[in-house]
Amino acid sequence: MIKHHLKLAFRIMQRNKLYSIMSIVGLSVGFAVCLNIGLYVFGETTMDSWMPHHERIVRVVDHEENLSGLDFKLNRELKDKLPEVEKACTMELSAGFDISVKSDGNFALANGIINTTDDFFRVFPLRVVQSNSDVLFTGKKSVIITRSLAGKLFPNNDALGKQIIILNDMTGQVSAVVENFPLNSSIQADVFTNAGNKDFVFNRNCTNGKCWNPTNHFLLLRKNIDAQALQTKLDTIANSKNYVLSSLSLQRLSDMHLSGHFDDEALETGNWNLVWLFSGIGLLVLLLSTINFINFFISIQYSGLKIIFIKKVIGASHKQLLAFSFVEVSLSVAIYAILSVFLFQLFFPLSNSLFDNRLNVQLLINPLMLLIILLVLLSIIVVLSLIPAFMLTRYNIADSISSMHTPAIKQTKRRIMTTLQFSISIFLIILTIFFFKQLDYVKHIDLGFDKENLLRLNFPYNFKKQAVLREQLSNINWIEDFTLSSGMPGNINLSMGEVVNDRQIMMKCLSADNNFFKTFGIKIIEGHAFKHGGLGTSCVFNKEAYKQYEWENLDGKRFKNGRKGGYQVVGISDDFFVESMHNKIGPVCIMSAKNNNAANLRYATIRLKAGNLGNQMKALEKIWALFIPDEPMSYTFYDEHFNAMYKSEERLGKAIAIAAIIALILTFMGVLGQTFQMCLNRTKEIGIRKVNGASVLGILNLLNADLIRWLVVASVIASPLAYFAIEKWLESFAYKTDVAWWVFCLSGLTTILIVLFTASLQTVKAARRNPVEALRYE
């Protein structure tokens, strides 16, 4: 019987090649897209599950101050005073910038650097590839690197014992090589330095004269602990005032990636909103593909409807007809499943780039992932078998055979499916337009300084030749202005605090020479900029800092950052962006350097005159080679630097745009299928109308009138849903574009025009058909 059903299914598919191909391709594309998105969602929700006992690993955080970096000295107390803790470690992670590593003439860029102790590898058990001792850090100068970095620096030699130079500043000796962090780890780094060496410490915070080294604290808890009792002990430590913090609480390792988002977060973080958004997009695309398959499947069945009626006449039961439908659908699903595998491989490079290379193909063989895929396939087979069989076996046999009339699907069901398709397409179009509208807004907003023709040279930490550099730059006529500073808009790593009126104000701080404001084009709105007489003792607040201090004027005002005497506040600058537009402009203090050639001024910001950029860059490379001949020039244009802050949003916009295009294609394929059904059902009606003098245009209006009504209803449904989604997404931006009404109108109008064009491809053919052909058998 199954063999008979298979033969019959093949014959029906061969008889309707076009619609069979369209139905299978549509479902294959939908499933391939869903598979790529599912890989991303599964990877995001199972992040950090690679470690044994990952469910018992937690991070100590200060939720009140929204900080994950706490005093390094806290680690000892957590170990000694908390019996619930089995193991504890610190981790000071620096990432998000190029980390140069050199050894014996070989040069490589590391992914990140972690300052920690041997305890880290007891909590996070990375496999040791090479080591001469059970203790991985064998001395204060010892450094541990990953297998991939060792392969770049020492391709043909043993890495152990070799000397490496990190960021042209830190010199260490490789004491061990460990395996790379897996892709599903929110911690990513290639270099590990010994926290016992003060020269390897990166971060330092100071407030009211008290300074500390902020670092992450991870705990491996024992089994079956009393969580409430542990929290009570943490509260006692927080209230002891031995550390600069407001509270202590625990964050589970499984929550770090999607729910981390602390102000000082250095880990690779995800976003629950994006996970839900992509999950919804994947399901919508799969739903569109399924609806299309149903429409095309029923269209195909119409041509062989007599087979079903004859089967019923000769005694076929509903169960047997359902079995035939199940075999036919299973055959189609088997074909589309094979095709979707090839499409998945075809889409994967693009998908991986859109998801920032975070797709891990190995997750496809994860038992849970395989089970989910199998359940989805079975669900699709069951749904696609039941719906067509139910719809096509409920018609009156005698009437259908005697009149040879092809019964129509109930209008309500068809309208629901069509409206749903249109709603999904309009929803995705609206999202796409708004995503790129917001990106255009943040890329062209006034940053508070002039970013045109402005670039930055990034010298290493140990750069000491500021005076020579200044002399070199001063002699170039195509440099309009330049300034040396310890930080700049978009990259300020120093924060300082002060308690004012029982409120702690933390400010982004940088040191700069007296040409800083002129080079950047930042306006001084009160007071004045730096003067030679006040170098090293004066500073300028931005407008937001002045507002938070609640001063009435600048007379005698000082910034008491812990340094003896503090800094005299001599001016107030206009606000300018120092971070992305996800965050509001915060308080900023620009401190004058002790002299214009101070050693901590390792960033050179240069404003170029309009001219031949290629020749200018070649000349800058020659200047760079005078100072660092064995390393490529590290530079950044400010407009590119700020645009790069929105790479994730740009990738997201492209992903949604691609999903919208796929959804539109699937929708138009569905329109073709439904138009074919409609024309088939109304063949006699069209013929009679033409005999009675109806024009082709009049018949087109008749056939397309329903589509327009469904599109209007779909716009009404999709618009509020899209508005809610956009408002939710825009919550992550402190500065955002307006939600314009014309976007909703444009999306609906675009969909209407394209759908009518697609439908007309079939309706014009039906309207121009000779009425004699339609009525010859009547």
N, C-alpha and C positions, 0 to 999 in steps of 0.2 A: 504493500500500500504506500509506504514511504517513497519507494522507487517511482511509483506511478505519479505521486504528488510532485516529486522533483522534476520528472519529465514534463508534466503539465506546466509547472512554474517556469521552466526554461522556455517553453514554447510561447507562453504569454509575454515573457520578457523580450524574446527575439522579435515578436510581432510588433512590439512598441519600443523599439530601440531608443529613440530620442528621450522619451519620458522615463524609461528604465535607467538610462545613463544619468539623466538629470537628478533623479531621486537618489541614486546611489552616491553620485559625486557630492550632492548637497549634504547628505548625511555624513559622508566621509570627512568633508571639510569641517563640518560642525564638531565631529568627534575629535579630529586632530587638533583643532583649536582648544577644545575643552581639555584634551590631554596635556597640552602645553601649559595651560593655566592651572590645571590640577597638579602638575608637577611643582609649579611655583607655590601654590597654596599649601600643599603637603610639606614642602621643604620649609616654609615659613613657620608652620604650626608645630613642626617637629624639631625645630632648631635646638641645638645643644643636647639632643638626646643620644649623642654618640658615646657619652661617657658612662661608665658603670656607676651606679648609685647616683645618677644625676638628679633623681628626685629628692635626695637628701642634701644637695648642695644649695646654699643660700648666700646672698650678699648682704652685708650690713650697710644700711643707707640712712641718711637723714632726710626723712620725708618732709618735715616742716620747712627746711631750707631748700628742698629739692636737689640735694647733692648726693653723689655716690662716692666722691673723693673725700675720705676722712683722714685724720692724723695718723701717720705711719706708726707712731708709738702706741696706738690703740691695740695693735695686733698682739702685743705681749699680754695685755690684760684680758683680752678675749680668750687667749690660750689658757692662762693660769686660773682665771676666776669663773670659768663656765664649764662645769663638768659635762654638760650636754654636747660639748664640741669635741669631736673625734680628731679632726685636723683643721688647721687654719693657715691661711697664706695671704700675702699682700700681692697686689698687681697694679703697678703704675704703667698704664698703656699710653703710648704716644703714637698716633696714626693720623692719616689724612694729609700727609705731606711727604715729599720725596726724602727718603732716608738713604744717603749715600754710604756705601761700604766699600772699602778698598783693601787690597792685599797683594803685594808682589806685582804691582802693575795691573792687576785685574780690578775691574770696577763693576758694581752692581747696585741696583736700587732695591731696598728692602720694603716689604709691605707694611711693617710696623715694628715697634721696639717696646719690649716689656722690661721694666725694672722690678726684680722680684728676688725671691730666695729659693732654696731647694724645696721648701714646703709646697711651692706652686705645683711641682711635678708629682707630688703625692696626692694633691687634690684633683689635678687635671692630668691624668696619666698618659701623656704623650709617649709613644714608643721610643726608646733610646736606640739610635742607630749606631753611634760610636761613642765610647767613653772609656777612660782608663780607671774609673773609680765609681763606687756606688754613690759617692757625693759628686754631683754634677758641677757645682761651683767649687773649684778646688783652691781658689784664692780671690782676693779682692779685684784683681785685674781679669779674672776669668770671664769668658763670654760663651754663651751657648747659641748655636745657630740651627736653622732648620735644614733638612736634607736638600731642598730646592736651592737655597742660598749657597750651601756648600758646593753644589754642582756648578754654580755660576762662577764662584770665586776660585775653586780648586778642582777644575774638571778632570785632571789626571793625577791628583795627589790626595793623600790623606790630610783631612782638615785639622786633626788634633794637633795642638801645640803651635799652630800657625798664628801669626799676629795679624790683626785686622784693625783698620781705622774707621770709626763710625762718625759720620757728619764732620769729617776733617777735624775733630776735636777730641774724641775719646779713643784711646788705644787700649785694646784688650787682646787676650790670648784665648783661642778656642779650646775649651775644655771638654765639650761634648757636642754631638750632633743629634738632634731629635727629629722625629717624623713631623711633617707639615700638619697644621690644623686642618681637619676635614672641612669640606665646603659647608656642612650644616653646623658650623660653629660661629657664634657671634663674636668670639675672640679670634683675631687674626693678627699674626706677627711673625717675623722671620728672625728676630734677634732678641736674646734675653741677656740682660746685664745684671750684675750682682748688686743687690740693694745695700749690701754692706759697704759699698764704696760710695762715698759722698760725691765723688766726681761724676758718677753715673746718674745722679738724681736730676730729673728734668723740671718738675713742677714745684713751685713754692708759693704759699699764700701767706699774707701778712695782714693783720688787723690790730689796731691799737697797740702796736709795738710787739705783738706776739706773732711769731712765724712758725709754720709747720709744713711738712711735706705731705700733700694730699695724695691718697692712694686708695684703691679698691681693696676691701677686705672680704675674702670668701671663706665660708665655713662648711666643713663636711660634718653634719650633725649625726649623732648616734641614733640608733633605731628607737622608736617608741618613746620619744621624749615628751615632757610636759611643755607644750608651746607657751602656755600662759605663764608658767614659772620662769621660763627663759626670757620672756618679754619683760617681766618684772625686774630681772637682773640687769637687762639692758637699760631699762629706765633708771636704775640706780647708778649705772656707769655714766649715763648722759647727764644726770643731775649732780654729779660730783664736781662739775666745773673744771675738771682736769684737762678738758679738750675744748676746742672752739667748735661747738655744735649745739643744736637745739633739741635733737631727739635721736633715738636709735631704734631702728626696726629692721625686719628681715624681708628680703625680696627673693623669691624662689628663682632658681636658675632658669626654669622653664618660662618664667615671666619676663626675663631680662630683654629678650629680643623684641617682643611686640609691645611691652609695657614699660620699658626702661625710661627713656626720654627724660633723663635728668639734665640739669643745666650744664653739667660738666661731663656729660656722657662721651666716652671715647670708643665704646663698643659699636659694632655694626648693628644698627637697630632697624626694625621693620615698622609696620604701621597696620594696626588692626583694620582701620578704615579701608586701606588698600586691599587687604586680604578679602574683606567682605565685598568690596567693589569688584575685584576680579572674579571672585566666586560667582557673583551675580551675573557678570558678563558671560562667563563660561556657560552657566546654566541657561541664560537667554539665547545664546548662539545655538546650544544643543536643542533647546525648545523650538527655535525657528527651523532647524534641520529636521526635527521630528514632525512638525506640522507640515513642512514641505513634502516629506516622505509620504505622509498620510494622504495629502492631496494628490500627489502623483500616483500613488498606489491605487487609490480609488479611481482615478482617471484611467489607469491601465485596466482595472477590473471592469469598467464600463464596456470596453471593447470586447471583453470575453464574458459579459454578464449572462449570456445564454447558457454557458457552461454551468454556472451556479444554479440557474433555474432548472436546467435539465437534470442536474444531480438531485435537486430537491424533488422533482417529479418522479424520478425512479427510486425514491425512497431514502436519499441521503439524510442523515440526521443532522441536527445543529452541531453536535459534537464532531461529526466527520467533516463538516464544512469548516469548523474552527481548526481542525487538524490540518486541512489543506492550507488555510490561511497562515497557520503557524509555520508550516514547512516552507511556504513561499517567502514569508518574512524572514525566517531564519537563513534562507539562502541569500537573500539580499543583504542581511546584516553580516553574514560571513564574508561576502564580497567586500562590503564597505569597511569591515574591520581590517581586512588585509590592506585595502587601499589607504586607510587612515594611518597605518603604520608607515607607509612610504611618505604620505603627506606630513606626518609628524617629523620625520627626518628632514624633509624639505623645509619645514617651518622652523626647525629647532635653532639654526644659527641666528635668524632674525629674532626669535623669541628670547633666546639667551642674551642677546645684546640689549633688548628692551628691558629685560629683568636684571640688567647689570651683571651678567654672567653668574647668576646665582642659581641656575637650574642644574640640578645634579641628576644625570641620566640613571645613575646607579639606584636611585630611589624607585625606579620602575620595577625593580625586582624585590623591593621590600614586600614582605608577605601582606601587610595591611594595605599597601597601595594596590597590589595585585587583586586582593579581595574586593576592594572598592571598584576597580575597573570591571571585574567579572560581574558584580552586582548591577552596575550601570548597564552593561550589555544585556543581561538577562531582563532587566526592567524594560529596556527599549524593545526587546523581542516581544515580551508579554503585552505591552501597551500597543505596539504596532500590529499585533495579531488580533487583539480583541476589538479595537475600534473599527477597522475596516470590515471585519467579519460581522460585527454587530450591525453595522450600517447597511451592508449589502445583502443581508439575509432576512430583512424584515419587510421586503416588498411583496406585494401580491403577485403570485406566480402567473395566474391565468391572465390577469390584465396585462402584465408586462410582456408575456409571450405573444398574446393575441394581437396586441397593438404594436408590438415591436418598439414600444416606447421606453426610452432610457430614463429611469426614475431619477429625480433630483434629490440630493441630500437636503434635509430640512434646512431652510434658510437661516434659522437661529444658530444652528451649530456652525454653519459655514461662516456666518458673520462674526461669531465669537473668535474663530481661528484667524480670520483675516484681520480683524481689529487688533488682535493680540500681536500679530506679525508687524503691522504698521506701527503700533505703539512702541514696540521694542526698537524698531529702526529710528523712529523720531526721537526716542529717549537717548539713544547713543549719539545721534547727530547733535543734539543739544549739548550733551556732555562734551563732545569733541570741540565744538565751537567755543564753549566757555573755558575749557582747559587752555586752549591756545590764546584766547582773549586775556586770561589772567597772566599767562607767560609773557605776552606782549606788554602788558601793563608793568610787570616787575622789571622787565628788561629796559624799559624806556622811562621809568620814573626818575625824577631828579634825586640823585644820591647825596646831595649836599656838597658835592665837590665835582670838579670838571674831570671826567674820566677819559676824555678824548686825547689821543696821542700820549697817554701816560703809561709808562711801564716800570716794572720793579726788578732790580737785580737782587737775587737772594744769595748772599754770601754765607759761608759756613759759620758755626758758632765761634770758632777760634780766630776769626778774621780780625787782624790788628793793624791793618794798613789804611785806616780811614783818611789820614792826611795825604798820603800819596794818591789815593783814589780821588779825593777832592781836587787835587791839583790836575790830575789827568782829565777829569770831567770839565773843569773850568776852562780848559784850552780848546774845547770843541765848540765851533760856532753854530752847529745845528742843534745844540741842546739849549732850549729856551730857559729852563730852570731845573734844579735838582735839589734834593734834600736827603739827609741821612737820618735814619730813625731806628728804634728798636722794635717797632711794630707799625702797622698802617691799617687803614680801613679794609676790613675783610680778613685781617689776621692780627689780632691782639691777644697775646697769650698771658699777659700779666693782669691780675686783679688785685686791688687793694681796697681795704675797707676802713670805715670810721663810724663810731657810734655818735649819732647826732640826735639830741632830744629823745633819748631812749630808743632810737631806731638805728639799726645798722645799715649803712649805705655802702654797697660794694660797687666799685667803679672799674671799668676797663681803663688800664693805664699804659702809656707808652712814653718813651723819651725821644726827643727830637731836637734837631738844630734850629737855628733862628730863621731858616728859610722854609719851614714846614708848611705854614699856612699859605704862603705865596705860591709855592709849587703846586699844591693841591687845589688852590682857588677856594679855600674855605674862608668865609667872611667872619670878621671879628665885629660883633654887634655891640659890644660894650668893653671899655678898657682898651688894652693894646696887646700886641703879640710880644714875643720875647725881645729883650734888648740885651746887648752885650754885657751890661753891668749886672744883669740878673741871672746870668746863665748858671744853672745848677741849683738855683734857689726859688725860681718862679715857675708858675704853671698857668694853664688856661683850661677852664671848664667849658664843656659844651652847655647848651641852653637847658637840657634836661637835668644835668648835674646841679646847675644853679637853682633850678626849680625845686629839686628834692632837698637842697640845703635850706630853702626858705629864707634866704638872705634878702635884705632890702637894698643893699649896695655892696660894693667890693672893698670899702675902706677897711684896711687892717685885717682882711679875711685871709685865713690860711687853711691849707689842706694838710691835716695832721695824719700822715700815712704811716707813722711809726718812726720816721726819721727825726732826729733831733731838730727841733724848730720847724719841721714840716716844710711846705712850699707856700710861698705867697701867691695868692690867686690874683693875677694881674689883668685878666681879660675873660670875656665870655664869647665863645664862637657859636656860630649857627650849628644846629644839629646836623649830623651827617651819619650815614649808615656805616656801621662797623661789622654788621652781621647781615644775614639774609633777611628778607622781608617777612619771614615767618615770625620774627621777634620784633617787638617795638624797640625804637631807639632808646637805649639806656644811658645812664650817666657815664661820661668819658672825661678823663683828665689827661691832657698833653703836658708832660713835664719837660722843662728845658734841661738839656744835657749839660754837664759841667763845662764842656767845651765842644765846639762843633766837630771835633775829631775823636769824641769819646769812644772807647773800645766796644761798648755795647750797641753802637749804632751800626748794625750789620746789614741793614736794608738800604739800598740806594734807589730812590724813586726819581725818575727822570721824565721831564716833559719834553718831547721831541717837537721840533719845528716841522711843519708840513714839508715833505720832500720825498726823496727816494728812500723808502723804508728799507729796501734790501741792502743798500750801501751803508745805511746807518747801523743796521744790525751786524754787518760784517765788521765795522769799526768797533762796535761794543765788544764783539767776540775777541778782538785783538787786545782790548783793554783787560778783559777777563783773563786772558791767557797770561798776562803779565803777573797776575796774582795767583791764579790756580791753573797751571798749565796742564795738569793731568786729569782734569774733570770738565765735562761739557758745561757751557754757560747755562745757569739756571735763571730764568727770567719769566715774568708774567705780565701780560697787559691787563690793566685793571678792568676794562670792559669784559674781557674774557673770564677773568677771575670771578666777577660777580655773576656773570651768566652761568658759570659752572656750578654755582650754588643751587641751581634749579634743574640740574641734570636729571634727577629722579622724576621731577614733575614733567620734564620734556619727554622722557621715556614713557611715562604714564600716558601723556597726551597722544603720543604716537601709537601706543598699544590700543588705546580706546578708538583712535581714528581707524586703525586697521580692523578692529572688531566691528566698527560701524560700517565700514565698506563691505566686510563679509556679510554682515547682517542685511545690508541693502541688497546685495547680490542674491542672498537666500530668499529675501522677501520678494524680489522681482521674479525669481524662479517660481515661487509659490503663486504669484499673481498669474504667471503664464499657465500654471496648472489649473488654477481656479477659472481663468478665462476660457480655457479649453473646455472644462466641464460645462460652464455656462452656455457657451456657444453650441455645444453638443446637445444640451437639454432644450435649447430654444431654436433648434434648426428649423422646425416647421413654422414657428412663429415668425422668424426672420423672413422665410420664404413667402409667407402670406402677406406680410407687411410690404415686401418689395413688389409683389403682384398688385397690391393696392396703391402703389405709387410712392412708397416711402423712399427717401433719398439715403445715400450711404452715410451722410453726415447725421441725419436724423436717427439712423440705426445705431451709429457710434454713440450718440448722446444717450440713447436708451440703454445700451449695454454698459456704458461707463458711469451712469448716474449712481448706481449702487456703490461703486468703488469710491467716488468722491464723498458720499455720506459716511462710509466706513473710515475714510481718512480723517474727516473732521472729528468724528468720535474718538479716533486714536490720538489725535492731537490734544484733545481735551483730557484724555487719560494720562498721556505721557508727560505733558507740561508740568503739572504739579509734582509728579514723582521726580522729574529731572530737577526742578527747582529745589526740592528738599535735598537731593543728592549734592547739588552744587553748593548750597548753603552749608552743608555738612563738611564738604571738602574745603571751602573757603575759610572755615573756622581755624585752620592751621596757619593762615596768613594774618599777620597783624595789619598789613596794608593790602587791600584787595580792590579789584575792579567792581563796577556796579553790575547788578544782575539786570541786564537790559531786556526790555520786552521784545525788541525786534529779533532777538536770537530765536525765540520760540516761534515767531511768525515765519522767519526765514527757513527754519528746519521743517516746519509743516508744509510750506509752499514748495520747497525743494523736493520733498518726498512725493507730494501730489503730482508735480510735473513729470518726475521720472517714472512713477507708477503708471500714470496715464499713457506715457510713451510706450512703456513695456506692454501694457494691456492692449494698446492699439495695434501692436504687431499681430495679435491674434484676432481681434475684433474686426479690423479692416478686412482681413481675409474672409471672415464669415459674412460681413456685410456686402462684399463684392461677389459673393458666390452666386452662380446662376440659380434662381429660385426653382427652375425646372428640376434640377438635381435634388433639391430638398423635398419636393412634393411628388416626384415621379411614382413613388410607391404608395401614396395616400389615395 
